Amino acid sequence: MENPKIKLPHPFRKSLFNRLGLLVVVFTIILIAVLYYRFEYSFTTQDSILDAHENYYYSKMVEGWGNPPDTIHIREEITNLKMWCGIFKREENNLGISTPGLQYWSNLPSEIFIDEIYSWSKSTYLTEMYDIEIPLDVIFGNIGDYPVAVVDNGNYLFYMIINYIPPSEWYNVVFAVILAIIFILGLYFFIRYYLKPVHLMKNRIESLEKGDLKSKIQIIGEDELADLSKSMNKMIEEINLLLASKHQLLLDVSHELRSPLARMQFLIEMMPKHNNLIKLREEVNFLESMIENMLLSDRLSMPYKILDLNMTKTSEIVEKIMSIFPYMREKINIRNSIPDEEIKVDETKFIIALRNLLDNAIKFSGNKFIELNIKKNYEVEFHVKDLGIGITNRNIEKITEPFFQADNSVSTKGFGLGLTICKKIIESHKGRLSIQSKLGKGSVFTLYLPSN
């Protein structure tokens, strides 16, 4: 079974800088752990042999104090070394372990209790480990927070306590963590500064999507990212020129096409009544509609599309849309449960979107009825339902693509732009288009608009 991929939280998936920052943090933690292990091992080994040396010097110092000890000499040396010392008669318990008996001499403060010693190093182990001859038995340990050395000269036990509490190891850990955080932040801001062109390019692409074809990316430095920024600026300029040229070409072509269409309409009106006149009008209107759809599709594809948003009642939308289909009123059942609901739309474009849905329903329904249902749940919904041939699931995914037609076996006219335009219009209104269909049972096309 394949292991599932680890998914990063949203802020790290969407931001290059955050991902680099996370990478820096992970590698820094690994580096600190490796260095800590290495240095800890090194210092532990070093401390161990130094302990052996200290054992030797403690032994030689105690040997110099005599047996029995010279307390005057001891006081001088202990005072000079900033230490406390307690000397006790040596005794052995049942296990043969040396224990303190009667006190011989002491300058230990009252808060020091020698029976609370915690030992962690013995001269016998160090002698075996490093082959260093240590004259007397020495134990290193702690009494509370104070470091202590216990020397056994065979007759007396010497408890020597250093009058100093070493700082907590947590101090070193906290200091290391603070340094690591400073290092991570410094490296993060360093990376962020040198990768700033990437952020600028990202913002420029977002501006381009919103329609800004004029502004340029700020050029920082002379490296590869600077070259990439220059290339992007040049590419956007060329895109701007191409879009402008394409749009101008469509305008020119549509103008040239509309002129003969206008003359044809005039001539049709001048002709005597004939059974084919209605057909001729339909053909001319169809050509006019195709030209309008191509121009609208182009304008909606342009990143600088602008909506003329106004508050409009749903009843007014219905009234205007039905005026486009004067001969089809009897075939369209309208159910508007929110006639007084106001929606904020570009009325012209939204009516075109709804008209395209109704036009498609009429084409594919034959003589069957069509239903336009308007209601409100969380959003304002315009449902166009037909009882036509239906659409396959495979075609539903492609039907909003430009120039795609779901079923070539049905004799319908058009370029396959109606639903493409419809989708672009509703998405420019921050809404969505939903399509549900079953073969042989019809389709439901729904425009969802955010409620105000």
N, C-alpha and C positions, 0 to 999 in steps of 0.2 A: 504494500500500500504506500502511495506517495505521501511524503510528509507535507502538510499544508504550509504554504508560504506565510512567514510572519508579516503581518500588516502593521505598518506604523500608524500612530494616531494621525488624525487629519492635519494638524499644523505642520507635521514633519513630512507628510506625503506631498503637500502642496507648496512647500517652500524649500528652495535649494539651499538657502542660507541656514535654515533650521536643521536640515539634514547634514550639512557640513559641520554645524555646531555639535550635533549629536555624535557624529563621527569623531570629532576632536575630543569630546568628553569620554567616549568609550576607550579610545586609544590612550588618553591621559591616565585613566583609571588602571588600564592594563600596565602601562609604563610604571606607574607608581607602585603597583603590586609587585612587579618583577624587581624593581630597584629596591623596594623595601625588603623583599625576601633575600636578595643578594647581599645587601648591606647588613641586614640583621644576622645573617649567617656569618659574614666576615667579622662583625663586631663581637658576636658571641664567641667565636673561636679566639679572637684577640683577647677578649675579657678573660677567657678561661686561662690562658697562659699567663696573663698579668696577675690573675688571682694566685697562681702558683708562686710567682715572684713575691707578691705581697705576703703570702704565707711564710715564705722564707725570712723576709725582713721582720715580720712580727715575731717569729721564733727567735731570731738573733737579738731583737730588742728585749724580749722577756728573759732570755738567757743572761743578758747584761744586768738585769735587776737583782740577780742573786737568788739564793735558795737557802734560807727564807729571804723574801724580797726586802730590798732597801726602800722603805716608804718615802724617805726624804728625796732620794733620787727619782723615784717614781713620780712624786708630785711635781717635780720640776719639769720632767719630760712630758707628762700628761697635760700640764698647764700650757707648755710651749706648743703642743700639738692640737690644742683646743679640743681635748677629749675628756670624757669621763671614764673612770675606771673603778671596778669593784673586784677585790681579790678574796677568794673563798677557799677554805680547806677542801681538798679533793676527796670525794668519797665514791664508792662504786655501788650500784644497785645489784639486784639479783641477776640481771642480764649482763653484767660486766661493763655497764655504761657509766662514764664519769658523771657525777652529779655534784653540785655545790653543797658544801657543808657549812661550818661556822664561818662567819665573816671575819677576815683577817684585817682588811683595810678597804675603805670605799669613799669616794666623793660623788657617788651616784645620786641624782635628785630623787625626791620621794615618789615622783610619778613613774619611775622606771622599775619594772618588775621583771627580774631576770628569768623567772620561770615561764615567761610569755615569749621566749625566743622562738623564731622560725628560721631554721637553718636551710641553706641552699647550696653550700659548697664545703667539701672536706679535703684536708691536705692529703689524706691517704689515697683518694681517687686521683688527685692531681699528680701525685708522685708516680703512680702507676702509668698515667696517661702520657706524661712528658719526661719521665725519668729524671726528675729534679729532686735532689736530696733536701728534704725539709726537716730540720732537727726536731721540732716539737709538733705535736698534733694541734692543728688549727681548724676552727670552724668559722665560716662566714655566714651571716644571716641578718635578721632584722628583729628588733623589739619595737613593736608599733611601727612608726614611720622612720625610726632611727636605724642606720646600719651599725652592725656590731660584729666584732671579732672575738672569739673565745679561744684562748691559748692554754693548753694543758702541759705543765712542766713536770708532771708526775706527782707533785705534792700539792700544788695549788692550781686553781682555775682562775684565769685572768679575763674578766669581762671588760672589753674596751669598746666604748660607744662613742662614735663621732658626733660631736655637738653640731650637727647640720642635717636638715631634712632636705633630701634631693627633690627637685621639682617633679611633679607627676608626669608620667609618660604621655598622659592625655595632652599636656601642653605641647609636646612635640608633634603629636598627631594633629591637633588643631592648627598649629603653625603650618604644618605641611599641607593641610587641606586648604587653608587660606591662600598659600602660595600657589597651589594647584588651580584654585578658582581664579586668581588674578591672571595666571598663565592662560587658562582657558578663555577668559573674557578678552584678554589681549589678542590672542590668536584669532578668536571669533571676529573681533572688530577689524583686525588686520585683513582677514579673508573677505569680510563684508566690504571693506574699502576697495580692495583690488578686484572684487567681482561686482562692483557697482554697475559697470556697463551692462551686465546680464540683467540686473534689475531694471535699468533704463530701457533695455530692449523689450522686456516683458511688458512694461507700462506702455511702450510705444505700440506694441501689437494690440493691447487692449484698447488703446485710443483709436487705432485703425479700425477695429471692429465696431466702434461707436460712431465712426464716420469721419475721423480726423485724418485728412489726406495732406495736410499742409505742414504740421510741425515736424521737427527733425530730432533725431537722437543726439544728445550731447556727446561729443567725442572726447574721451578721457585717455590720455597717454598715447603711446605709439606702438602698442603691442598688437597681438592677434585679435583681441577683443575690440580694439580701436578700428582695425581693418574690417572686422565683421560689422561694426556699427555703421561705418561708411558704406559698406555694401548694402546694408538694409535701407539706409537713407536713399541710395540710388535706386534700389528696387522699388521702393514705395513711390518715388517720382515717376518711374516708368509705368507702374500700375495705374497711377493717377492719369497719365497721358492716355493709356490704353482704354481705361474706362470712359474717359471723356470722349475719345474718338468713337468708341462703340456706341455710346449714347447719342452722339451727334449723327452717326450713320443711321441709327434706327429712326431718329426724328426726321431726317431727310427722306428716308425710304417711306415712312408712314405718310409724310406730306405728299410725296409723289403718288402714293396709292390712293389717298383720300380724295385727291382732286378728280380723278376719273370716277370714283365711287359717287361723289356728290353730283357729277353730271349724269350718271346713270340713274340716281334717285330722281333727279329733275325730269329726265326723259320718261321714266316710268309713270310719273304723275301726269305727264302730258299725253300718254298713250290712252287710246279708248279702252273702255272696260273689256276685260278678257279673263277667262278662267285661269290663265297662267300668271296674271299680274301679282297675285298673292305669293306665288312661288318665287317670282322675281324679287319681290320686296324681301322675302325671307332670306334669299341668297345674298342680297346686298347687305342686309342687316347682319347676317352671319360673318361676311367678310369684314364689316366694320367692327364687329365684336372681337374677331381674331386679332385685328390690328391693335385694338385697345388693350387686349390681354397681353400681347407681346410687349407693348410699351410699359404697361403696369408691371409686368414680371421683371423687366429690366430695371425699372425704378426701384422696385422692392429689393432687388439683388444688390443695388448700390449701397455701400456702407453709410452714405450720407442721407439715407431716407429720413423724411420728417413727417410726423403725423400732425394733423390739425384736429386736436382732441376737443370735443365739446360734450356737454351733457345732453342726452337725447332719450326720450321715452321709447320703450320697446314698441308701443302701439304706433308711433310715428315711423319706426323702422319697418314694421309690417306693412303699413299703408304705402310706403314708398316702394318697397320691394314688390308688392302686388301690382303696382302701376306698370312694372316692367313686363308682367305677364298678363295683359288684359284678356287674352283669349283662353287662359288656363285657370281662371279663378275657380271654376266649378270642379276642377281636378285636384285642387289643393285644399285640404282640410286644415284650418288654422285653429290651434288651441293655445291661446295666450293667457296664462294664469296670472301674469304680472303686467297688465297693460300700463300701469302708472309708474312702473319701476324705471328709474333713470340710470343710464349707463354712460360711461365716459368713453367715447369712441371717435375715430375719424369717420364720420357718417358715410362719406362717399366710398371710402375703401371698404368699410364693413359691409355696406350694401352690396358691393361687388362680390365680396366673399360669399355672402348668403345667396346672392343671385347665381353664382357658379354652382353651389350645392344644389339649388333647386333646378337649375338647368340640366345638371347631370342626372338628377332623379327623373326628370321628364324624359330625357333621352332613353334611359334604360328601363323605364317602367311600361312603355307601350301605352295602353289605354287604362292602366290601373291608377288608382288614387294615390296621392302623395300627402304626407302629413308633415306640417310644420308645428312643432310643439315648443313653447317657450315657458320656462319655469325657473325657479330659484331654489337652490340648496345652499351650499357654501359658496357657490359661484352662480353667475347667470348663465343658463344653458339654452342654446338654440339647437333643437333636434330636427333634422330633416330625415324622414323615414320614407323609403320606397318599397314596393313589392316586386322589384325587378329580378334580374337574373342572379344577382349576388356576386360576390368577389371571393376568390380563394384566399386562404391565409397567406400563401406565398406572395400573391399580388398585393395584398393589403400593405405589406412592408415596402412595396415599391411604388405604389399608386400616386404618392405625392411627389415623386421625382419628375423633373421636367421631361416632357415629350413621351411619358410612359402612358400607354393605354391598356387597360386591364383585359379587354376581350376584343380581339380583332374580328371575331365572327359576327359581332353585332354591327350593323350598318349605322355608324354615328360619325358625325363630322367634328373635326377639331384637331388641335396639335398636342393635346395632353398637357395643357398648361393650367387648366381651371383649378384643379386641386392644389397644384404647386403654389399658385397665387393665393388661394384660400389659406393655405398653411402659413405662408409668409405674412399675410395680413394679420391673422389671429395671433401669431407669435410676436409680431411687432407691437401688439396691444397687451403683451405679457400674458396672453392666454394660450390655449392649446386646441388642437384638432384631434378628435377621437373618431375611429372608424370601426364599426362592428358589422359583420356580414355573414350570411350563410347562403351557400349556393342554392339557387332555386327559391329562396324565401325572402330575398331582398336585403337591404342595407340600411344602417342608421349612421348618419354623419352628424357629429355633435361639435358645435363651437362652444368652448368654455371661456367665459370672460370673468376676470376678477371682479367681485362686487365692490362697490364704492364704500 
